Amino acid sequence: MTNPTDAIAPTDPMPLADPMPLADVDLADLDNFTDGVTPWRMFHTLRHEDPVHWQPEEAPNSGFWAVTRHEDIARVDRDAETFTSTKFVNLEEVDDDQIKKRASILELDGVRHRAMRSLLQRQFGASVINSYTDFLRGLTAKTLDAALAKGSFDFVKEVSADFPINVLARLLDVPPEDNQQLIDWGNRIIGNTDPDYADVLLGSEESEKYRDLPFRSPASLEVFEYGRELARQRRGGHGTDLVSKLVNETPRDGVPLSGQDFDNYFLLLVVAGNETTRHTITHSMLALLQHPEQLARLQENPSLIPTAVEEFLRWASPVYHFRRTATRDVELGGKQVKEGDKVVMWYASGNRDEKVFANPYDFDVARADNDHVTFGKGSPHLCLGNLLARTEIRIMFEELIPRLAGIRLTGDVPRVRSNFVNGIKKLPVEVTLA
């Protein structure tokens, strides 16, 4: 392999050598999440000095408890009765009227949540996902053929964004020519705190106009319109795509999806079906660039790739956090959490917890017993698409790695300005083919 040393942005954190003073930790400052280093320094300090930490926020938000240890994250994630999702799962504080309008399956607990999951659970189960293997492999080859032939290219645009969106298009049964639009919608919605992506920045005065839309993003209206047209076309049919399932089947609790339920479910599929897998693939490639000895291990022993996928997921931690809200006064990590307090699980921090992971700042593609919390931990909200994501990532690297004789980074690696999604905007690379 070519030694990938040129123009590498600082992304391999060294918090043990350079700890951050607790007084300087600010998880609410989005600018702390743009260099690929500061978040890990903050998480390290919190785990060791104040693992359930009160983080003030600017008005209109009221602050939150930052939960940073693996065991505490698992406790919160498992206990939906004490730590509910129904008051919203992002840091934005919303009133009851907004929740009624914006709630997706993420903001449900209990019977209704299970019923809504059941609509698509089989579509993301092992029998269906395993039947996609040949399709996924062919799609991966098509993506890599087009990208690698260029020699120098943006890995995000040509590979890690292109592949998952093609998979999503297949699951939704929409034409490939809509792919770029789906990517743009995801960027604009999830990137609602990044000026390069957002139509309207979250927290700005203008965002009040869109307070009743998911992520306060006007792009949500475009996604709704697109989804409604698909629903109109497929209602009453016998399709097996995700849209057909949503419009033609009734949840197990017997309560049909309302139009609003469909809108929010469809939008979640568009966003979640693209963003997290894309960022995991990007972070994984960057990690292999920065750790060429690990890339060499996978080239020499491709049977390690399924194990490496779990390390990719741990290392990437594509979603920094999810929020819950305390339903009662409760002790957590030695702190007294009050009813109504926001309690935020920092999954990314849990994935570097020294009590669970030996040498957590080492990127090790053969790491065993990789108990990461990337998809949640023992939660009723465990990511519905986790098997699909794992399969996509595995097949991507099974197809990519044998093709590479050399790969190097050729420019800066800009990050999404967000403390929610751990995203990379661009990954410029130059490849030499095997």
C-alpha positions as CSV (number, residue, x, y, z in Angstrom):
1,M,0.0,0.0,0.0
2,T,1.0,3.6,-0.6
3,N,1.7,5.3,2.7
4,P,-1.3,7.7,3.1
5,T,0.5,10.6,4.7
6,D,-0.3,13.6,2.5
7,A,-2.7,16.3,3.7
8,I,-4.3,14.2,6.4
9,A,-6.6,16.3,8.6
10,P,-6.2,15.8,12.4
11,T,-8.9,13.2,13.2
12,D,-7.1,10.6,15.3
13,P,-7.8,11.9,18.9
14,M,-5.2,11.9,21.6
15,P,-7.2,12.9,24.7
16,L,-4.9,11.1,27.1
17,A,-2.0,13.3,26.0
18,D,-4.1,16.4,25.8
19,P,-7.0,16.3,28.2
20,M,-9.6,19.1,28.2
21,P,-10.2,20.9,31.5
22,L,-13.8,20.2,32.7
23,A,-14.5,23.9,32.8
24,D,-13.9,24.2,29.1
25,V,-16.2,21.3,28.1
26,D,-19.2,22.6,26.1
27,L,-21.3,20.0,24.3
28,A,-23.8,22.7,23.2
29,D,-21.2,24.7,21.2
30,L,-21.5,23.3,17.7
31,D,-18.1,24.7,16.7
32,N,-16.6,22.2,19.1
33,F,-17.6,19.5,16.6
34,T,-15.9,20.6,13.4
35,D,-12.3,19.5,13.9
36,G,-12.6,15.8,14.6
37,V,-10.6,16.0,17.8
38,T,-12.4,18.2,20.3
39,P,-15.5,16.0,20.8
40,W,-13.3,13.1,21.9
41,R,-11.3,15.2,24.3
42,M,-14.6,16.5,25.9
43,F,-16.1,13.0,26.1
44,H,-12.9,11.7,27.7
45,T,-12.9,14.3,30.4
46,L,-16.6,13.8,31.1
47,R,-16.3,10.0,31.5
48,H,-13.4,10.4,33.9
49,E,-14.5,13.5,35.9
50,D,-18.2,14.0,35.6
51,P,-19.9,11.1,33.7
52,V,-23.4,12.5,34.3
53,H,-22.7,16.2,33.6
54,W,-25.1,19.1,33.6
55,Q,-24.6,21.0,30.4
56,P,-26.2,24.5,30.3
57,E,-27.6,25.7,27.0
58,E,-28.6,29.0,25.5
59,A,-32.2,30.1,25.7
60,P,-34.8,28.9,24.7
61,N,-33.3,25.6,25.7
62,S,-32.8,24.9,29.4
63,G,-29.8,22.5,29.5
64,F,-29.4,18.8,29.7
65,W,-27.7,15.9,31.6
66,A,-24.9,14.5,29.4
67,V,-24.5,10.8,29.9
68,T,-21.1,9.6,28.7
69,R,-20.3,6.2,30.2
70,H,-21.3,3.0,28.5
71,E,-23.1,1.5,31.5
72,D,-25.2,4.6,32.1
73,I,-26.1,5.0,28.4
74,A,-27.3,1.4,28.4
75,R,-29.4,2.0,31.5
76,V,-31.1,5.0,30.0
77,D,-31.6,3.4,26.7
78,R,-33.3,0.3,28.2
79,D,-35.6,2.1,30.6
80,A,-38.3,3.8,28.4
81,E,-40.6,4.1,31.4
82,T,-38.2,6.4,33.3
83,F,-36.5,8.0,30.2
84,T,-39.1,8.6,27.6
85,S,-38.7,9.4,23.9
86,T,-42.1,11.0,23.7
87,K,-40.9,14.5,24.6
88,F,-38.5,14.4,21.6
89,V,-35.1,12.8,20.9
90,N,-33.1,15.8,19.8
91,L,-31.9,18.7,21.9
92,E,-34.5,21.1,20.7
93,E,-37.2,21.7,23.2
94,V,-40.6,21.5,21.7
95,D,-44.1,22.1,23.1
96,D,-47.0,19.5,23.0
97,D,-48.4,21.0,19.8
98,Q,-45.1,20.6,18.0
99,I,-44.7,17.1,19.2
100,K,-48.1,16.1,17.9
101,K,-47.2,17.5,14.5
102,R,-43.6,16.3,14.3
103,A,-43.5,13.0,16.1
104,S,-42.1,10.1,14.2
105,I,-41.6,6.5,15.3
106,L,-38.6,7.8,17.2
107,E,-40.8,9.9,19.4
108,L,-43.1,7.0,20.4
109,D,-42.8,4.5,23.3
110,G,-44.8,1.4,24.3
111,V,-47.5,-0.3,22.3
112,R,-47.8,2.3,19.5
113,H,-44.1,2.3,19.0
114,R,-43.9,-1.5,18.7
115,A,-46.9,-1.4,16.3
116,M,-45.3,1.2,14.1
117,R,-42.0,-0.7,14.0
118,S,-43.9,-3.9,13.1
119,L,-45.0,-2.4,9.8
120,L,-41.5,-2.6,8.4
121,Q,-39.7,-5.0,10.8
122,R,-39.8,-7.9,8.3
123,Q,-38.5,-5.7,5.5
124,F,-35.4,-5.1,7.6
125,G,-35.1,-8.7,8.9
126,A,-32.5,-11.3,8.1
127,S,-34.4,-13.2,5.5
128,V,-35.1,-10.2,3.4
129,I,-31.8,-8.5,3.8
130,N,-29.9,-11.7,3.0
131,S,-31.9,-12.0,-0.2
132,Y,-30.4,-8.6,-1.2
133,T,-26.8,-9.8,-1.2
134,D,-26.4,-10.3,-4.9
135,F,-28.1,-7.0,-5.6
136,L,-26.0,-5.1,-3.1
137,R,-22.8,-6.6,-4.5
138,G,-23.7,-5.7,-8.0
139,L,-24.6,-2.2,-6.9
140,T,-21.4,-1.8,-5.1
141,A,-19.4,-2.9,-8.1
142,K,-21.2,-0.4,-10.2
143,T,-20.4,2.4,-7.8
144,L,-16.8,1.4,-7.5
145,D,-16.3,1.0,-11.2
146,A,-17.4,4.5,-11.8
147,A,-15.5,6.1,-8.9
148,L,-12.1,4.3,-9.1
149,A,-11.8,4.8,-12.8
150,K,-11.4,8.6,-12.1
151,G,-8.2,8.1,-10.1
152,S,-8.7,11.2,-8.0
153,F,-12.2,11.9,-6.6
154,D,-14.2,12.8,-3.6
155,F,-14.9,9.5,-1.8
156,V,-18.0,10.9,-0.1
157,K,-19.7,12.0,-3.3
158,E,-18.6,9.1,-5.5
159,V,-18.7,6.2,-3.1
160,S,-20.1,6.6,0.4
161,A,-23.1,8.8,-0.6
162,D,-23.8,7.1,-3.9
163,F,-24.0,3.5,-2.7
164,P,-26.5,3.8,0.3
165,I,-28.8,6.1,-1.7
166,N,-29.0,3.6,-4.5
167,V,-30.0,1.0,-1.9
168,L,-32.6,3.3,-0.5
169,A,-34.0,4.0,-4.0
170,R,-34.4,0.3,-4.4
171,L,-36.2,-0.1,-1.1
172,L,-38.5,2.8,-1.9
173,D,-38.9,1.6,-5.5
174,V,-38.0,5.1,-6.9
175,P,-36.0,5.8,-10.0
176,P,-32.2,6.2,-9.7
177,E,-32.4,9.6,-11.3
178,D,-34.0,10.8,-8.0
179,N,-31.0,9.8,-6.0
180,Q,-29.3,13.2,-5.9
181,Q,-32.5,14.8,-4.8
182,L,-32.8,12.3,-1.9
183,I,-29.2,13.0,-0.9
184,D,-29.8,16.8,-1.0
185,W,-32.9,16.5,1.1
186,G,-30.9,14.5,3.7
187,N,-28.1,17.0,3.8
188,R,-30.5,20.0,4.2
189,I,-32.5,18.3,6.9
190,I,-29.9,16.6,9.0
191,G,-27.4,19.5,8.3
192,N,-29.8,22.0,9.8
193,T,-27.0,23.5,11.9
194,D,-24.4,23.7,9.1
195,P,-24.4,26.8,6.9
196,D,-23.1,24.8,3.9
197,Y,-26.2,22.6,4.0
198,A,-29.1,24.3,5.8
199,D,-31.8,26.3,4.0
200,V,-32.5,27.9,7.4
201,L,-30.2,27.4,10.3
202,L,-31.7,25.9,13.5
203,G,-32.1,28.5,16.1
204,S,-32.2,31.4,13.7
205,E,-35.1,33.9,13.8
206,E,-36.2,32.6,10.4
207,S,-36.4,29.0,11.7
208,E,-39.5,30.0,13.8
209,K,-41.5,30.0,10.5
210,Y,-40.8,26.2,10.3
211,R,-41.1,25.3,13.9
212,D,-43.8,22.6,13.2
213,L,-41.6,20.8,10.6
214,P,-39.1,18.1,11.3
215,F,-35.7,19.6,12.1
216,R,-37.3,23.0,11.4
217,S,-36.3,22.4,7.8
218,P,-38.3,23.7,4.8
219,A,-36.8,20.7,2.9
220,S,-39.2,18.6,4.9
221,L,-42.1,20.0,2.9
222,E,-40.5,18.8,-0.3
223,V,-40.0,15.3,1.2
224,F,-43.6,15.2,2.3
225,E,-44.8,16.2,-1.2
226,Y,-42.6,13.5,-2.8
227,G,-43.7,10.8,-0.4
228,R,-47.4,11.7,-0.7
229,E,-47.3,11.2,-4.5
230,L,-45.6,7.8,-4.0
231,A,-48.4,6.9,-1.6
232,R,-51.1,8.0,-4.0
233,Q,-49.6,5.8,-6.7
234,R,-49.3,2.7,-4.5
235,R,-52.3,2.8,-2.3
236,G,-54.5,-0.2,-2.9
237,G,-51.7,-2.1,-4.7
238,H,-49.7,-5.2,-3.9
239,G,-46.2,-3.8,-3.9
240,T,-43.5,-5.0,-1.4
241,D,-41.6,-1.7,-1.3
242,L,-41.5,0.3,1.9
243,V,-44.0,2.9,0.8
244,S,-46.5,0.2,-0.3
245,K,-46.2,-1.4,3.2
246,L,-46.8,1.9,4.9
247,V,-49.9,2.8,2.9
248,N,-51.5,-0.7,2.6
249,E,-50.9,-2.4,5.9
250,T,-52.3,-1.6,9.4
251,P,-50.1,-1.6,12.5
252,R,-50.6,-4.4,15.0
253,D,-52.5,-2.1,17.4
254,G,-55.2,-1.7,14.8
255,V,-54.7,2.1,14.4
256,P,-54.1,3.0,10.8
257,L,-51.4,5.5,9.9
258,S,-52.7,9.0,9.6
259,G,-51.4,11.2,6.8
260,Q,-49.1,12.9,9.3
261,D,-47.9,9.5,10.5
262,F,-47.0,8.6,6.9
263,D,-45.3,11.9,6.3
264,N,-43.0,11.6,9.3
265,Y,-42.3,7.9,8.8
266,F,-41.4,8.5,5.2
267,L,-39.1,11.4,6.0
268,L,-37.3,9.3,8.6
269,L,-36.7,6.6,6.0
270,V,-35.2,9.1,3.6
271,V,-32.9,10.6,6.2
272,A,-31.9,7.5,8.2
273,G,-31.6,5.3,5.2
274,N,-28.8,7.4,3.8
275,E,-27.0,9.5,6.3
276,T,-25.7,7.1,8.9
277,T,-24.4,4.4,6.6
278,R,-22.8,7.1,4.4
279,H,-20.9,8.6,7.3
280,T,-19.9,5.2,8.6
281,I,-18.4,4.2,5.3
282,T,-16.6,7.6,5.1
283,H,-15.2,7.5,8.6
284,S,-14.1,3.9,8.0
285,M,-12.2,4.7,4.8
286,L,-10.5,7.7,6.6
287,A,-9.5,5.4,9.5
288,L,-8.0,2.9,7.0
289,L,-6.1,5.8,5.4
290,Q,-4.7,6.9,8.7
291,H,-3.9,3.4,9.8
292,P,-2.4,1.7,6.7
293,E,-1.3,-1.3,8.8
294,Q,-5.0,-2.0,9.4
295,L,-5.8,-1.8,5.8
296,A,-2.9,-4.2,5.0
297,R,-4.4,-6.6,7.5
298,L,-7.7,-6.6,5.7
299,Q,-6.0,-7.1,2.3
300,E,-4.0,-10.0,3.6
301,N,-6.9,-11.5,5.4
302,P,-10.3,-10.5,4.0
303,S,-12.1,-12.9,6.4
304,L,-11.5,-10.2,9.0
305,I,-13.9,-7.8,7.3
306,P,-17.1,-8.9,9.1
307,T,-15.2,-8.3,12.4
308,A,-13.9,-5.0,11.1
309,V,-17.4,-3.8,10.3
310,E,-18.1,-3.7,14.1
311,E,-15.0,-1.7,14.6
312,F,-15.9,0.6,11.8
313,L,-19.3,1.2,13.5
314,R,-17.6,1.8,16.9
315,W,-15.0,4.1,15.5
316,A,-17.3,6.1,13.3
317,S,-20.1,6.6,15.8
318,P,-22.1,8.4,13.0
319,V,-24.8,9.7,15.5
320,Y,-23.3,11.5,18.5
321,H,-26.3,11.4,20.7
322,F,-30.0,10.8,21.3
323,R,-32.1,12.4,23.9
324,R,-34.6,11.1,26.4
325,T,-36.7,13.0,29.1
326,A,-37.0,11.9,32.7
327,T,-40.6,10.9,33.6
328,R,-39.8,11.0,37.4
329,D,-37.1,12.1,39.8
330,V,-34.3,9.5,39.6
331,E,-30.7,9.0,40.6
332,L,-28.3,8.5,37.7
333,G,-24.5,8.2,38.0
334,G,-24.6,9.8,41.5
335,K,-26.7,12.8,40.2
336,Q,-30.3,13.7,41.0
337,V,-32.2,14.0,37.8
338,K,-35.5,15.8,38.1
339,E,-38.8,14.9,36.3
340,G,-38.8,16.8,33.0
341,D,-35.0,17.0,32.7
342,K,-33.4,16.3,29.3
343,V,-31.1,13.2,29.5
344,V,-28.8,12.8,26.6
345,M,-27.0,9.6,25.7
346,W,-23.7,10.4,24.0
347,Y,-23.2,7.1,22.1
348,A,-19.9,8.3,20.7
349,S,-18.5,8.6,24.2
350,G,-19.8,5.2,25.2
351,N,-17.9,3.8,22.2
352,R,-14.6,5.0,23.7
353,D,-15.3,3.8,27.3
354,E,-12.1,2.3,28.7
355,K,-14.1,0.1,31.0
356,V,-15.6,-1.7,28.0
357,F,-13.0,-1.4,25.2
358,A,-9.3,-2.2,25.8
359,N,-7.3,0.6,24.2
360,P,-10.4,2.4,22.9
361,Y,-8.4,5.0,20.9
362,D,-6.7,2.2,18.9
363,F,-8.4,1.4,15.6
364,D,-8.2,-2.4,15.5
365,V,-10.0,-4.2,12.7
366,A,-9.6,-7.5,14.6
367,R,-11.1,-6.2,17.8
368,A,-13.1,-8.9,19.6
369,D,-16.1,-8.5,21.9
370,N,-17.0,-5.2,20.4
371,D,-19.9,-4.1,22.5
372,H,-20.5,-0.8,20.8
373,V,-23.6,1.3,21.2
374,T,-23.8,2.8,17.7
375,F,-27.3,1.4,17.1
376,G,-28.4,1.8,20.7
377,K,-28.0,-0.6,23.6
378,G,-30.8,-2.9,24.7
379,S,-33.3,-0.3,23.6
380,P,-36.8,-0.7,22.2
381,H,-35.5,1.9,19.8
382,L,-32.7,-0.2,18.5
383,C,-32.0,0.9,14.9
384,L,-34.5,-0.8,12.7
385,G,-32.1,-0.9,9.8
386,N,-29.0,-2.1,11.7
387,L,-28.7,-5.4,9.7
388,L,-29.0,-3.6,6.4
389,A,-26.4,-1.1,7.4
390,R,-24.0,-3.8,8.5
391,T,-24.5,-5.7,5.3
392,E,-24.0,-2.6,3.1
393,I,-20.8,-1.7,4.9
394,R,-19.4,-5.3,4.8
395,I,-20.1,-5.7,1.1
396,M,-18.7,-2.3,0.3
397,F,-15.3,-3.1,1.9
398,E,-15.3,-6.7,0.6
399,E,-15.5,-5.2,-2.9
400,L,-13.3,-2.1,-2.4
401,I,-10.3,-3.4,-0.6
402,P,-9.1,-6.0,-3.1
403,R,-9.2,-3.3,-5.8
404,L,-6.7,-1.0,-4.1
405,A,-3.0,-1.1,-4.6
406,G,-2.7,2.3,-3.0
407,I,-4.8,5.2,-1.7
408,R,-3.9,8.5,-0.2
409,L,-5.7,11.6,1.1
410,T,-5.2,14.6,-1.1
411,G,-6.9,17.4,0.8
412,D,-8.8,18.6,3.9
413,V,-11.6,16.7,5.5
414,P,-14.4,19.2,6.4
415,R,-16.9,18.1,9.1
416,V,-20.6,18.7,9.4
417,R,-21.2,21.5,12.0
418,S,-23.4,19.4,14.2
419,N,-23.4,17.8,17.7
420,F,-26.0,15.3,16.4
421,V,-24.6,13.7,13.3
422,N,-20.9,12.9,13.2
423,G,-20.6,13.7,9.5
424,I,-17.8,14.2,6.9
425,K,-18.6,16.4,4.0
426,K,-15.7,15.6,1.7
427,L,-12.9,13.0,1.6
428,P,-10.6,13.7,-1.4
429,V,-8.5,10.7,-2.4
430,E,-6.2,9.4,-5.1
431,V,-6.2,5.7,-5.8
432,T,-3.9,3.3,-7.5
433,L,-5.7,0.1,-8.6
434,A,-4.5,-3.4,-7.9
